[in-house]
């Protein structure tokens, strides 16, 4: 097979662009020409000690570096286990490699490689990371401040999942012979590469572990929170990613590293009350290995290769995972696993969990004042107690499942007690607008409470003509008041409130919202449904471009059914059914329905549609709509002014800009005019392209 070797000399005294330089880390981006020649040496060679590659095409790329004051090193295959643009498959990224001090790099390509970019970093080696004391039962973890995280480059606040269901183990693919001080420099380099190279919000991993057994906090947001990382495409939500620093395709992770990994996994899974030897059925969000909506059975301690097209965490480390899981299962005993609560206030509420060994256990329920309203006890490995809550007053209750020596599980039930009514406002002067209550809507109109607490929150919106006291009540079929989720003064204009529908049994209800101002009052009603037959309904992606290019051509509706039901999926626009992709019986358990953007066999025009899933159960026909956008039109990007890097865009999109063939900038921009910040002198050359939410790419604009 034909090989192409390219030689690139890196810059040294280069004034690194502000957008690629932060603190002790500098990064330069180079677009590598793929002609049949060697690149000439740059006039100002710069040293680098870390290297990452991005490329397009189905081929592969290898590289070798020239050691500073030394010789050429061995050829290294760039790892390609993710797509940098969010999974479209157009670009591949290589993990960041610690090369040691180097001044030149050569590339080989095999197969089809359309474009190649090199990310050269100089991460200054300072001192080993500073550890801090940890809480009881928490492993010693170096905080972000201890390894010198560059907080100023973080793009957004972290997102948090309802729960962590499993851990995903990675390796960074770099060398294994780094020093303690170099380890912290590697972590800093990974952060800036993930943010400014890959365009992610923060470092992708939740934790990193070096060969000395030092554990580093990765993505910000709190080590004990369910922070969503960027480490396993399609499987980031509800997982926590741990990266072993090094390459463990052939080498064995050192004992100190394995021991630290065991302690970290034992603590983090205990925090989530997950049995390390259990398995989880996860619905893929979509990647090159598992299409969106695919049910994938994963171990509670899985390798990255289990979730996507990757060799990570290396063959040797991957083969160690079953033994690691067994060690985790006997670390820090006793443990409490899988706490669940089923039921709603006013009826039986069942509490269940499992203990790692037979022990005495207690379930306690307290009210908002901290008073115990119910408790149950037992002995054994199975926790199973039911609270008859018929006499419980409306309000929010806190439950705890506890056993001596084990980490307790806790949660809440019910809704907050309504505030007492405030005094009615003074009568409005004659010129004031009349009392009115309009635009009443409940979203979603069907609440689908799940055992993990999702699907139960309903948002209610309304518009007031004048300031008024607003009261919301949930009524049953006979008109009896079951709940009063709102009773408080509200200002004129648009208003919203949220309430928790998990306190209700499955059924059809009426939400009555009243506005009172002085002696006047007005009431509007909206019908709502609580149905636990279906939970977790979601569409991914929510915008599609069914043009056959393999990018967002279809959307998948995923959900879980508690029982077999007849179902129908309709595509609706302007109250007209324009397509019916599915009609039939669905089994209990996880289900996925796919829509390809057609209506009765014909492609539909661009626009917003409602994918309406109708199930028939004890409540009759229950409809659950989800908005889906069909968009086959690429965004239009124009360069308005090259000197100031001012562009115009006809729709919201992610814009990728390459300035002077070395600085890559990724921005999310709304419709309209915008400028790209660039602080490194004059703009000699610029190219840019935009990608909208449906995956459509604009033509590349140059200047």
Secondary structure, 3 states (H helix, E strand, C coil): CCCEEEEEECECCCCCCHHHEECCEEEEEEEECCCCCCCCCCCCECCEEEEEEEEECCCEEEEEEEECCCCECCCEECCCCECCCCCCCCEEECCCEEEEEEEEEEEEEECCCCCEEEEEEEECCCCCCCCCCCCCCCCCEECHHHHCCCHHHCCCCCCECCCCCEEEEEECCCCCCCCHHHHHHHHHHHHHHHHHHCCCCCCCCCEEECCCCCEEECCCCCCCCCECCCCCCCCCCCEEEEEECCCCCCCCCCHHHHHHHHHHHHHHHHHHCCCCCCEEEEECCCCCCCCCCCEEEEECEEEHHHCCCCCCCCHHHHHHHHHHHHHHHCCCCCCEEEEEEEECCCCEEEEEEEEEEEEEEEEEEECCCCCEEEEEEEEEEEEEEEEECCCCCCCEEEEEEEECCCCCEEEEEECCCCCCCCCCCCCCCCCCCCCCEEEEEEECCEECCCCCCCCCEEEEEEEECCCEEEEEEEECCCCCEEEEEEEEEECCEEEEEEEEHHHCCCEEEEEEEEEEECCEEEEEEEEEEECCCEEEEEEECCEECCCCCCCCCCEEEEEEECCCEEEEEEEEECCEEEEEEEEEEECCEEEEEEECCEECCEECCCEEEEEEEEEEECCEEEEEEEEEEECCCCCCEEEEECCCCEEEECCCEEEEEEECCCEEEEEEECCEEEECCCCCCCCCCEEEEEECCCCCECCCEEC
